[in-house]
Amino acid sequence: MILSNENMTEFTLLGQTYPLRCDLIVLEKIQDYVGDILEAEDKLRGFKPRVDGDGVIDRTTGNWTIPDIGLTTKAIFWMLQEAKVVTSGSYEIPSLETLKQQDEYTIQELALIAFREFEDCISGKKKKKKGQSKRTGTKTVATKTS
């Protein structure tokens, strides 16, 4: 299947812009890596839900922490790979190592990019025209500004 990257979020790294795509293939990789899709959501958000004495998880309360670095970088990498596959892209995507070594984004910024794509995929939201945010009408281009 060949799709246009026109409706995909753009991710800019080291001066190159790449499309991102989160679909069921990416969600399956995330689920396989983490084991539970709800836990993956918490890890991308940097949220540790409260667990009571009986082992029941309460996702309405908990502690905020740093997002999971491994999951965040892998999720972005898998989204870059999937966008390349579905667009038949003839470009090279950054390696997982490059994503981890870059200094353009903080882990929180990368996690937010990954989480927004993840959240849209889970909720089934359709992308609008490139550059239009579904929430505010502002740019969705994931570029670092000074």
FENURFEN-V296321 format. One record per backbone hydrogen bond with DSSP energy under -1.0 kcal/mol. NH is the residue of the N-H (numbers start at 1). CO is the residue of the C=O. E is the energy in kcal/mol with one decimal. If there is no record, write none. Layout:
nh: {NH & NH}
co: {CO & CO}
e: {E & E}
This chain:
nh: {3 & 8 & 11 & 12 & 13 & 16 & 18 & 20 & 21 & 27 & 28 & 29 & 30 & 31 & 32 & 33 & 34 & 35 & 40 & 41 & 42 & 43 & 44 & 45 & 46 & 47 & 48 & 50 & 50 & 52 & 55 & 58 & 61 & 63 & 65 & 68 & 72 & 73 & 74 & 75 & 76 & 77 & 78 & 79 & 80 & 81 & 82 & 83 & 84 & 85 & 86 & 87 & 88 & 89 & 99 & 100 & 101 & 102 & 110 & 111 & 112 & 113 & 114 & 115 & 116 & 117 & 118 & 119 & 120 & 121 & 122 & 123 & 125 & 132 & 133 & 142 & 143}
co: {86 & 5 & 18 & 142 & 16 & 13 & 11 & 9 & 79 & 23 & 24 & 25 & 26 & 27 & 28 & 29 & 30 & 31 & 36 & 37 & 38 & 39 & 40 & 41 & 42 & 42 & 63 & 58 & 61 & 56 & 52 & 50 & 58 & 48 & 46 & 43 & 68 & 69 & 70 & 71 & 72 & 73 & 74 & 75 & 76 & 77 & 78 & 79 & 80 & 81 & 82 & 83 & 85 & 84 & 95 & 96 & 97 & 98 & 106 & 107 & 108 & 109 & 110 & 111 & 112 & 113 & 114 & 115 & 116 & 117 & 118 & 119 & 120 & 129 & 138 & 10 & 141}
e: {-4.4 & -1.6 & -3.3 & -1.2 & -2.8 & -2.0 & -3.0 & -2.2 & -1.0 & -2.6 & -2.2 & -1.7 & -2.5 & -2.8 & -2.8 & -2.2 & -2.5 & -3.1 & -2.0 & -1.9 & -1.9 & -2.5 & -2.5 & -1.8 & -1.3 & -2.8 & -3.4 & -1.3 & -2.7 & -2.4 & -2.2 & -3.5 & -1.0 & -2.4 & -3.8 & -2.3 & -2.5 & -2.5 & -2.2 & -2.9 & -2.2 & -2.3 & -3.1 & -2.2 & -2.4 & -2.6 & -2.6 & -2.1 & -2.0 & -2.3 & -2.7 & -1.4 & -1.1 & -2.4 & -2.2 & -1.8 & -1.9 & -1.6 & -2.4 & -2.6 & -2.1 & -2.0 & -2.6 & -3.2 & -2.4 & -1.7 & -2.6 & -3.5 & -2.3 & -2.1 & -2.7 & -2.5 & -1.6 & -2.1 & -1.1 & -2.7 & -2.0}
